[in-house]
């Protein structure tokens, strides 16, 4: 029996998910699937939550062209490394920071669980922030060296380690909005047969559960209302992505 593949290109991911490769491309561009790579030059992959505040602020300052930061030996000893050599990123992070040209660098990175991480190189007894440069894969508008991991595809398909068949999972602290998004997201998946996009889920919730959810949409402010609780489209999208990747 052949061993299972641990990562896939676009065509391989489409075969795994039983869809067209253009669908996989769409899922990536909508941040439903994350690309992954293994850095060929970073000496350490650190969890951002373990970094000192000034380092976190530098990495999160999206207006910066390329953030610059060093950690002293004592600061580096207080950090925590990621457990997986694969590093993930969402396509929206690319669109926020760089034009659609190659090569490009990116520093909004995550581990498999969605925890923010960053790449560092050793410089004598200090660590210096670095990032990965990507080139075009044979003019296919695909970052060279990037793949879709088996774990990411299983997460997207709703096949978590607990063998759950549903793509949305309730967060630890769930309010009524979280419960609605997860419940109706899984209901859509069961009825239609694919993971809904955020826009599809919004329309589905309005059409099938608007009255029960007391859900309405304000075209002027472009906010959804659950009873008297407003939630912007951006906040809805952020929640949608978070609950989808909880699996």
Secondary structure, DSSP 8 states (H G I E B T S, - for coil): -----SEE-HHHHHHHHTS-HHHHHHHHHTTSS-EEE--SS-SEEEEGGGS-HHHHHHHH-TT-SS---EE-HHHHHT--B-S-S-EEE-HHHHHHHS-S-SSEEE--EE-TTS-EEEEEEEETTEEEEE-EEE-BSTTSSSBTT-BEEHHHHHHHHT--TT----S----SS--HHHHHHHHHHHHHHHHHSS---HHHHHHHHHHHHHHHHTEEEETTTTEEEETTEEEEHHHHHHHHHHHHTT-
